[in-house]
Amino acid sequence: MHTTDLKDGHLLADDEITNVAVTEDRVVITKDADFYNAYLVFGAPPKVLYLTFGNISNKDLLQYFDTHFSEIVTKLEGGADIIEFSRGGYIDRSTSL
């Protein structure tokens, strides 16, 4: 699901996105550091995939997802709460909190 699939789409406030993630047991995939920081402070949203690629083409971003997607899903299903995903791969940040 993408925010554009929801009422108010990309205009949703962060707390509304968090509420959807909590209610529907979803992972928030974001480039927005606010979600990473909210997780650190409040523990919500419950699962975050934080993208720290900087400027990257959609084609290149999709290639990174193709390469690492199954590993990231396995980590999230295994209990990871926050994963940082970048050009260098992914890091389970929930183990360093």
Beta strands, then each sheet from edge to edge (+ up, - down):
strand 1: 28-30
strand 2: 48-51
strand 3: 82-86
strand 4: 89-92
sheet 1: 1+ 2+ 3+ 4-
end
